[in-house]
Amino acid sequence: MRFPHSEVTCSSHLPAESFQAEPALGFRGWCTPEFLSNLTADACIGAFSRYSPQAAERQLAALLRVASLPYGRVLVAHSGRRLVAFLTFHPPEADSRWAALPAGRILELGGIEVARGLRGRGVARRLMDLAFSTADFDAVIVYAQALTWCWDLEGSGLGQEGYREMMLRLFGAHGFTSYITDEPNIRYDRANILLARVGPVVPETLRQQFQAMLIKRRA
């Protein structure tokens, strides 16, 4: 059964009780485009598009694109055929400074979102656990740009500092460290964070290359 989110509006204060009758959540660590195409995104997915009309459809389309990329990976939580949370990894954008590093040896954790109403239940943590519980990323540097413009402050009920601390806790629990950088997206807002996890068997030369690229404009 599909859940046509176009008939549903997403409230920033959707009660958790609205999900109590749902089937138990399923978690999937590797999603093919074919699997994703059989899902419908929950109406309360869409923080990256500010929950605008068709935000959930656009997000699902973006997940399909990521799953089709070389080195792309999509993890999801779903209730039946309804997508309620996701976590993505993909190669750096072509114009990113990190794109100069060897393909497949550095990946961006590009997005993580849980539908409003299911937050506070550890769903994001379970997706992160699923991603990093194996050796898949042991030889990879994974970085994430925590940018304030895509934080759902309204839906979370947190201020900017509280949301920032939540991000640091979630990522820190999975081996990520914050780094100082002059990367323009990070420097745009002082609350933005560059987080990175250097896998335990990443070659020292790659680690040094990554660290040398953090600051481009040295005095």
Backbone as CSV, one residue per row, in Angstrom:
resi,resn,N_x,N_y,N_z,CA_x,CA_y,CA_z,C_x,C_y,C_z
1,MET,0.845,-1.203,0.000,0.000,0.000,0.000,0.871,1.240,0.000
2,ARG,0.553,2.206,-0.849,1.321,3.433,-0.910,0.619,4.513,-0.108
3,PHE,1.395,5.483,0.346,0.872,6.552,1.174,1.038,7.865,0.419
4,PRO,0.020,8.375,-0.252,0.151,9.567,-1.085,0.284,10.827,-0.243
5,HIS,1.537,11.234,0.016,1.746,12.366,0.915,1.225,13.665,0.337
6,SER,0.897,13.707,-0.955,0.348,14.936,-1.511,-1.007,15.272,-0.891
7,GLU,-1.637,14.301,-0.225,-2.926,14.538,0.403,-2.773,14.868,1.882
8,VAL,-1.556,14.986,2.357,-1.301,15.202,3.774,-0.452,16.446,3.932
9,THR,-0.714,17.219,4.964,0.160,18.342,5.275,1.013,17.980,6.465
10,CYS,2.193,18.576,6.536,3.117,18.259,7.611,3.151,19.392,8.612
11,SER,2.750,19.105,9.835,2.802,20.099,10.902,4.142,20.025,11.596
12,SER,4.657,21.171,12.009,5.920,21.179,12.747,5.755,20.594,14.131
13,HIS,4.514,20.377,14.545,4.262,19.833,15.881,3.444,18.550,15.791
14,LEU,3.677,17.763,14.744,2.964,16.505,14.568,3.242,15.590,15.750
15,PRO,2.209,15.116,16.468,2.446,14.307,17.663,3.001,12.938,17.331
16,ALA,3.874,12.444,18.202,4.452,11.118,17.995,3.377,10.042,17.985
17,GLU,2.236,10.296,18.677,1.176,9.299,18.741,0.627,8.960,17.362
18,SER,0.789,9.875,16.403,0.251,9.632,15.068,0.941,8.470,14.382
19,PHE,2.081,8.031,14.901,2.821,6.926,14.300,2.629,5.617,15.076
20,GLN,1.883,5.641,16.167,1.846,4.464,17.027,1.180,3.268,16.362
21,ALA,0.264,3.515,15.432,-0.423,2.404,14.784,0.321,1.887,13.558
22,GLU,1.458,2.498,13.249,2.207,2.087,12.069,2.889,0.738,12.292
23,PRO,3.158,-0.008,11.206,3.957,-1.230,11.341,5.333,-0.901,11.901
24,ALA,5.993,-1.900,12.457,7.350,-1.689,12.966,8.238,-1.179,11.842
25,LEU,9.163,-0.310,12.211,10.051,0.253,11.203,11.030,-0.796,10.697
26,GLY,11.267,-0.760,9.400,12.312,-1.572,8.804,13.500,-0.695,8.469
27,PHE,14.696,-1.242,8.578,15.921,-0.501,8.265,16.665,-1.247,7.164
28,ARG,17.116,-0.508,6.178,17.817,-1.124,5.048,19.118,-0.380,4.810
29,GLY,20.225,-1.131,4.772,21.547,-0.525,4.712,22.072,-0.255,3.322
30,TRP,21.555,-0.937,2.322,21.948,-0.680,0.925,20.672,-0.652,0.106
31,CYS,20.330,0.492,-0.449,19.093,0.617,-1.219,19.408,0.793,-2.695
32,THR,18.878,-0.084,-3.507,19.014,0.070,-4.953,17.977,1.087,-5.437
33,PRO,18.196,1.668,-6.613,17.165,2.543,-7.173,15.822,1.824,-7.315
34,GLU,15.863,0.538,-7.631,14.621,-0.220,-7.791,13.857,-0.301,-6.472
35,PHE,14.576,-0.532,-5.378,13.916,-0.587,-4.074,13.307,0.764,-3.727
36,LEU,14.076,1.829,-3.929,13.594,3.166,-3.581,12.392,3.574,-4.421
37,SER,12.357,3.135,-5.665,11.256,3.531,-6.548,9.929,2.938,-6.109
38,ASN,9.958,1.933,-5.233,8.733,1.336,-4.712,8.292,1.958,-3.393
39,LEU,9.008,2.988,-2.946,8.641,3.686,-1.720,7.977,5.020,-2.044
40,THR,7.220,5.515,-1.079,6.675,6.868,-1.137,7.189,7.617,0.077
41,ALA,7.739,8.793,-0.137,8.291,9.560,0.979,7.173,10.109,1.850
42,ASP,7.351,10.003,3.155,6.398,10.559,4.107,6.237,12.062,3.888
43,ALA,5.054,12.571,4.151,4.786,14.001,3.971,5.696,14.872,4.812
44,CYS,6.193,14.323,5.909,7.025,15.107,6.829,8.510,14.883,6.595
45,ILE,8.865,14.475,5.393,10.250,14.483,4.911,10.375,15.669,3.964
46,GLY,11.432,16.451,4.109,11.585,17.572,3.188,12.259,18.784,3.776
47,ALA,13.072,18.582,4.822,13.734,19.722,5.461,14.624,20.476,4.487
48,PHE,15.249,19.758,3.546,16.177,20.405,2.620,15.458,21.358,1.668
49,SER,14.144,21.160,1.506,13.346,22.067,0.668,12.376,22.882,1.506
50,ARG,12.629,22.948,2.812,11.803,23.734,3.723,10.331,23.304,3.688
51,TYR,10.088,22.001,3.460,8.734,21.451,3.459,7.816,22.176,2.488
52,SER,8.371,22.635,1.398,7.571,23.275,0.359,6.742,22.210,-0.362
53,PRO,5.742,22.617,-1.162,4.960,21.624,-1.913,5.875,20.727,-2.751
54,GLN,5.589,19.458,-2.740,6.370,18.444,-3.456,7.786,18.260,-2.907
55,ALA,8.052,18.770,-1.713,9.392,18.600,-1.131,9.727,17.128,-0.950
56,ALA,8.760,16.344,-0.481,9.015,14.922,-0.247,9.301,14.193,-1.555
57,GLU,8.545,14.540,-2.614,8.801,13.915,-3.913,10.197,14.254,-4.419
58,ARG,10.587,15.510,-4.246,11.913,15.923,-4.703,13.006,15.214,-3.917
59,GLN,12.773,15.017,-2.613,13.776,14.337,-1.812,13.920,12.884,-2.245
60,LEU,12.815,12.223,-2.513,12.886,10.834,-2.967,13.611,10.747,-4.309
61,ALA,13.354,11.694,-5.199,14.056,11.712,-6.487,15.555,11.898,-6.283
62,ALA,15.929,12.734,-5.311,17.351,12.934,-5.012,17.983,11.652,-4.485
63,LEU,17.248,10.905,-3.673,17.774,9.638,-3.155,17.997,8.636,-4.286
64,LEU,17.099,8.625,-5.243,17.273,7.738,-6.400,18.547,8.087,-7.163
65,ARG,18.815,9.378,-7.299,20.036,9.791,-8.004,21.280,9.359,-7.234
66,VAL,21.268,9.540,-5.919,22.425,9.148,-5.109,22.662,7.649,-5.214
67,ALA,21.595,6.868,-5.136,21.728,5.406,-5.197,22.283,4.939,-6.538
68,SER,22.165,5.770,-7.567,22.649,5.412,-8.902,24.096,5.816,-9.141
69,LEU,24.685,6.588,-8.225,26.047,7.084,-8.408,27.091,6.011,-8.106
70,PRO,28.231,6.042,-8.781,29.359,5.229,-8.323,29.727,5.662,-6.902
71,TYR,29.866,4.727,-6.015,30.168,4.959,-4.603,29.004,5.594,-3.841
72,GLY,27.866,5.789,-4.485,26.711,6.327,-3.770,26.069,5.257,-2.905
73,ARG,25.537,5.670,-1.771,24.880,4.719,-0.876,23.732,5.418,-0.161
74,VAL,22.594,4.749,-0.104,21.418,5.266,0.587,20.948,4.226,1.593
75,LEU,20.759,4.655,2.825,20.173,3.831,3.874,18.840,4.456,4.245
76,VAL,17.846,3.630,4.568,16.535,4.181,4.898,15.916,3.452,6.079
77,ALA,14.977,4.152,6.710,14.012,3.528,7.610,12.663,3.669,6.921
78,HIS,11.862,2.610,6.964,10.582,2.663,6.274,9.509,1.965,7.089
79,SER,8.292,2.427,6.930,7.120,1.827,7.555,6.260,1.294,6.423
80,GLY,6.302,-0.016,6.223,5.688,-0.557,5.026,6.443,-0.033,3.814
81,ARG,5.725,0.621,2.913,6.363,1.218,1.735,6.521,2.727,1.882
82,ARG,6.438,3.198,3.087,6.580,4.635,3.308,7.957,4.945,3.876
83,LEU,8.704,5.774,3.172,10.028,6.211,3.610,9.872,7.229,4.728
84,VAL,10.486,6.957,5.896,10.344,7.881,7.023,11.676,8.450,7.495
85,ALA,12.787,7.941,6.975,14.102,8.480,7.340,15.124,7.996,6.325
86,PHE,16.197,8.769,6.179,17.242,8.370,5.238,18.593,8.891,5.688
87,LEU,19.618,8.249,5.145,21.013,8.638,5.347,21.720,8.386,4.022
88,THR,22.484,9.363,3.538,23.121,9.205,2.230,24.623,9.453,2.289
89,PHE,25.322,8.770,1.395,26.756,8.970,1.167,26.970,9.080,-0.340
90,HIS,27.833,9.993,-0.744,28.124,10.138,-2.169,29.498,10.772,-2.350
91,PRO,30.071,10.678,-3.551,31.362,11.327,-3.792,31.237,12.842,-3.662
92,PRO,32.339,13.531,-3.395,32.300,14.995,-3.330,31.820,15.587,-4.654
93,GLU,31.161,16.742,-4.574,30.776,17.454,-5.791,32.030,17.805,-6.593
94,ALA,31.868,17.913,-7.900,33.025,18.127,-8.781,33.793,19.400,-8.449
95,ASP,33.092,20.435,-7.956,33.762,21.697,-7.642,34.234,21.779,-6.192
96,SER,34.116,20.682,-5.464,34.570,20.649,-4.074,36.078,20.440,-4.013
97,ARG,36.717,21.026,-3.017,38.164,20.817,-2.854,38.485,19.351,-2.598
98,TRP,37.551,18.633,-1.996,37.805,17.229,-1.646,37.758,16.323,-2.868
99,ALA,37.218,16.812,-3.986,37.133,15.989,-5.199,38.505,15.641,-5.754
100,ALA,39.539,16.351,-5.319,40.898,16.067,-5.794,41.471,14.799,-5.169
101,LEU,40.853,14.304,-4.115,41.332,13.084,-3.461,40.847,11.859,-4.232
102,PRO,41.498,10.701,-4.041,41.167,9.514,-4.841,39.695,9.122,-4.748
103,ALA,39.113,8.793,-5.889,37.705,8.398,-5.946,37.447,7.189,-5.054
104,GLY,36.378,7.270,-4.299,36.003,6.176,-3.420,36.713,6.158,-2.091
105,ARG,37.755,6.991,-1.938,38.490,7.022,-0.674,38.030,8.159,0.228
106,ILE,37.233,9.065,-0.336,36.603,10.115,0.462,35.166,10.255,-0.013
107,LEU,34.235,10.258,0.923,32.812,10.359,0.612,32.177,11.413,1.502
108,GLU,31.168,12.058,0.970,30.409,13.014,1.773,29.167,12.339,2.334
109,LEU,28.964,12.486,3.640,27.679,12.126,4.223,26.770,13.310,3.885
110,GLY,25.997,13.133,2.839,25.317,14.274,2.251,24.016,14.662,2.906
111,GLY,23.364,13.734,3.577,22.090,14.072,4.188,21.635,13.018,5.169
112,ILE,20.967,13.477,6.218,20.314,12.585,7.171,19.070,13.310,7.657
113,GLU,17.943,12.632,7.586,16.687,13.252,8.010,15.732,12.183,8.512
114,VAL,14.990,12.533,9.553,13.920,11.695,10.092,12.631,12.506,10.006
115,ALA,11.553,11.885,9.585,10.280,12.583,9.456,9.848,13.174,10.794
116,ARG,9.325,14.381,10.736,8.740,14.990,11.932,7.686,14.036,12.493
117,GLY,7.671,13.866,13.789,6.740,12.939,14.419,7.411,11.640,14.816
118,LEU,8.527,11.309,14.162,9.301,10.120,14.538,10.617,10.497,15.192
119,ARG,10.859,11.774,15.355,12.124,12.199,15.950,12.114,11.939,17.454
120,GLY,13.313,11.811,18.000,13.423,11.532,19.424,13.294,10.062,19.761
121,ARG,13.224,9.203,18.756,13.101,7.759,18.979,14.374,7.003,18.614
122,GLY,15.438,7.717,18.337,16.701,7.063,18.032,16.818,6.556,16.610
123,VAL,15.957,7.027,15.703,15.990,6.535,14.326,17.273,6.966,13.619
124,ALA,17.659,8.230,13.789,18.909,8.703,13.168,20.104,7.923,13.702
125,ARG,20.108,7.686,15.003,21.216,6.926,15.596,21.267,5.514,15.021
126,ARG,20.111,4.884,14.828,20.095,3.526,14.290,20.603,3.489,12.847
127,LEU,20.275,4.511,12.068,20.810,4.572,10.704,22.328,4.730,10.715
128,MET,22.824,5.590,11.610,24.271,5.773,11.718,24.936,4.490,12.210
129,ASP,24.320,3.823,13.181,24.851,2.540,13.662,24.956,1.544,12.512
130,LEU,23.908,1.489,11.704,23.874,0.543,10.588,24.980,0.840,9.583
131,ALA,25.219,2.118,9.344,26.241,2.500,8.366,27.643,2.167,8.840
132,PHE,27.909,2.397,10.124,29.284,2.299,10.616,29.545,1.066,11.482
133,SER,28.613,0.113,11.487,28.803,-1.099,12.286,29.627,-2.157,11.558
134,THR,29.914,-1.924,10.283,30.722,-2.859,9.502,32.033,-2.174,9.111
135,ALA,32.842,-2.889,8.342,34.132,-2.338,7.906,34.022,-1.552,6.599
136,ASP,32.801,-1.279,6.148,32.610,-0.637,4.841,33.365,0.678,4.704
137,PHE,33.445,1.443,5.789,34.080,2.758,5.727,35.426,2.801,6.450
138,ASP,35.990,1.641,6.735,37.243,1.619,7.499,38.410,2.232,6.738
139,ALA,38.392,2.163,5.413,39.490,2.708,4.609,39.082,3.995,3.898
140,VAL,38.041,4.640,4.417,37.458,5.813,3.766,37.418,6.988,4.742
141,ILE,37.642,8.190,4.222,37.358,9.406,4.981,35.939,9.833,4.633
142,VAL,35.095,9.939,5.633,33.721,10.405,5.440,33.600,11.776,6.090
143,TYR,33.144,12.750,5.331,32.973,14.088,5.906,31.523,14.538,5.750
144,ALA,31.127,15.451,6.597,29.767,15.998,6.557,29.835,17.495,6.796
145,GLN,29.047,18.229,6.037,28.937,19.667,6.228,27.622,19.947,6.950
146,ALA,27.708,20.257,8.222,26.517,20.575,9.014,26.242,22.062,8.840
147,LEU,25.288,22.381,7.974,25.017,23.759,7.573,23.686,24.222,8.148
148,THR,23.684,25.365,8.785,22.501,25.831,9.514,21.288,26.034,8.616
149,TRP,21.497,26.343,7.339,20.356,26.652,6.476,19.419,25.463,6.298
150,CYS,19.935,24.242,6.499,19.073,23.073,6.312,18.659,22.430,7.637
151,TRP,18.907,23.114,8.763,18.475,22.584,10.055,17.004,22.912,10.278
152,ASP,16.252,21.938,10.745,14.822,22.137,11.007,14.637,22.620,12.448
153,LEU,14.957,23.875,12.677,14.862,24.423,14.029,13.415,24.454,14.502
154,GLU,12.498,24.812,13.623,11.090,24.886,14.004,10.563,23.516,14.415
155,GLY,10.810,22.523,13.578,10.290,21.197,13.867,10.934,20.540,15.068
156,SER,12.202,20.872,15.331,12.913,20.252,16.453,12.600,20.920,17.779
157,GLY,12.167,22.183,17.717,11.955,22.930,18.954,13.241,23.392,19.599
158,LEU,14.347,23.262,18.888,15.653,23.647,19.420,16.095,24.973,18.819
159,GLY,16.902,25.699,19.563,17.577,26.853,19.007,18.786,26.397,18.222
160,GLN,19.454,27.359,17.604,20.595,27.009,16.763,21.692,26.305,17.554
161,GLU,21.989,26.808,18.751,23.053,26.203,19.548,22.673,24.797,20.002
162,GLY,21.406,24.615,20.392,20.956,23.293,20.804,20.998,22.290,19.671
163,TYR,20.629,22.727,18.479,20.668,21.846,17.311,22.108,21.483,16.978
164,ARG,22.974,22.469,17.094,24.395,22.233,16.820,24.958,21.187,17.777
165,GLU,24.611,21.313,19.048,25.086,20.344,20.038,24.533,18.954,19.756
166,MET,23.277,18.880,19.313,22.689,17.591,18.961,23.466,16.937,17.820
167,MET,23.828,17.727,16.813,24.603,17.200,15.688,25.970,16.704,16.145
168,LEU,26.615,17.472,17.004,27.934,17.065,17.500,27.847,15.756,18.279
169,ARG,26.792,15.584,19.070,26.634,14.338,19.836,26.397,13.153,18.911
170,LEU,25.481,13.326,17.950,25.150,12.226,17.041,26.371,11.784,16.247
171,PHE,27.065,12.742,15.659,28.214,12.396,14.830,29.407,11.964,15.675
172,GLY,29.600,12.618,16.814,30.710,12.251,17.690,30.616,10.823,18.179
173,ALA,29.397,10.340,18.389,29.198,8.963,18.845,29.598,7.948,17.788
174,HIS,29.806,8.402,16.563,30.164,7.490,15.472,31.532,7.816,14.884
175,GLY,32.379,8.435,15.695,33.777,8.612,15.323,34.104,9.867,14.549
176,PHE,33.152,10.797,14.437,33.408,12.042,13.713,34.022,13.089,14.636
177,THR,34.900,13.890,14.067,35.557,14.989,14.765,35.303,16.269,13.986
178,SER,35.160,17.386,14.684,34.993,18.665,13.994,36.359,19.217,13.602
179,TYR,36.410,19.865,12.444,37.657,20.413,11.907,37.477,21.887,11.563
180,ILE,38.524,22.655,11.761,38.551,24.051,11.327,38.940,24.086,9.856
181,THR,38.209,24.855,9.069,38.472,24.939,7.637,38.094,26.315,7.119
182,ASP,38.652,26.689,5.986,38.235,27.929,5.333,37.307,27.640,4.150
183,GLU,36.744,26.452,4.107,35.792,26.098,3.062,34.618,27.090,3.119
184,PRO,34.271,27.738,1.992,33.286,28.823,2.016,31.924,28.452,2.592
185,ASN,31.419,27.260,2.287,30.119,26.872,2.829,30.140,26.813,4.349
186,ILE,31.236,26.356,4.907,31.352,26.273,6.364,31.520,27.666,6.962
187,ARG,32.308,28.493,6.341,32.591,29.820,6.875,31.414,30.786,6.746
188,TYR,30.416,30.431,5.973,29.277,31.320,5.753,28.545,31.646,7.054
189,ASP,28.518,30.689,7.971,27.844,30.894,9.262,28.737,30.305,10.341
190,ARG,28.983,31.043,11.390,29.901,30.574,12.427,29.393,29.326,13.139
191,ALA,28.093,29.027,13.031,27.552,27.816,13.654,27.738,26.580,12.779
192,ASN,28.078,26.762,11.510,28.307,25.613,10.628,29.493,24.787,11.121
193,ILE,29.468,23.505,10.800,30.519,22.599,11.267,30.966,21.694,10.125
194,LEU,32.272,21.516,10.001,32.805,20.450,9.156,33.160,19.293,10.074
195,LEU,32.551,18.156,9.825,32.789,16.947,10.607,33.406,15.899,9.692
196,ALA,34.317,15.122,10.228,34.922,14.066,9.411,35.275,12.870,10.276
197,ARG,35.145,11.716,9.660,35.539,10.452,10.287,36.624,9.836,9.417
198,VAL,37.798,9.703,9.960,38.912,9.074,9.254,38.922,7.606,9.651
199,GLY,38.619,6.744,8.704,38.540,5.318,9.005,39.824,4.779,9.603
200,PRO,39.731,3.720,10.421,40.897,3.225,11.153,42.023,2.684,10.283
201,VAL,41.740,2.330,9.028,42.817,1.835,8.163,43.056,2.769,6.969
202,VAL,42.632,4.024,7.101,42.948,5.016,6.069,44.458,5.219,6.036
203,PRO,45.088,5.170,4.866,46.537,5.382,4.794,46.923,6.756,5.339
204,GLU,48.065,6.809,5.988,48.528,8.066,6.566,48.682,9.149,5.498
205,THR,49.104,8.765,4.313,49.266,9.764,3.246,47.935,10.415,2.884
206,LEU,46.858,9.637,2.855,45.538,10.184,2.545,45.061,11.095,3.669
207,ARG,45.280,10.678,4.897,44.895,11.515,6.036,45.621,12.850,5.972
208,GLN,46.901,12.830,5.657,47.670,14.069,5.576,47.193,14.946,4.422
209,GLN,46.849,14.332,3.297,46.310,15.096,2.169,45.021,15.815,2.569
210,PHE,44.155,15.096,3.240,42.889,15.682,3.685,43.135,16.861,4.619
211,GLN,43.997,16.672,5.586,44.258,17.736,6.551,44.917,18.946,5.889
212,ALA,45.776,18.707,4.903,46.435,19.817,4.211,45.446,20.644,3.400
213,MET,44.319,20.042,3.022,43.327,20.742,2.209,42.302,21.506,3.041
214,LEU,42.365,21.376,4.347,41.392,22.062,5.201,41.511,23.575,5.080
215,ILE,42.739,24.061,5.019,42.998,25.499,4.909,43.738,25.753,3.604
216,LYS,43.118,26.510,2.717,43.762,26.827,1.439,44.487,28.160,1.481
217,ARG,43.976,29.095,2.273,44.546,30.444,2.291,45.429,30.625,3.514
218,ARG,46.577,30.036,3.473,47.498,30.146,4.603,48.274,31.461,4.520
219,ALA,48.534,32.041,5.707,49.258,33.323,5.764,50.699,33.126,5.328
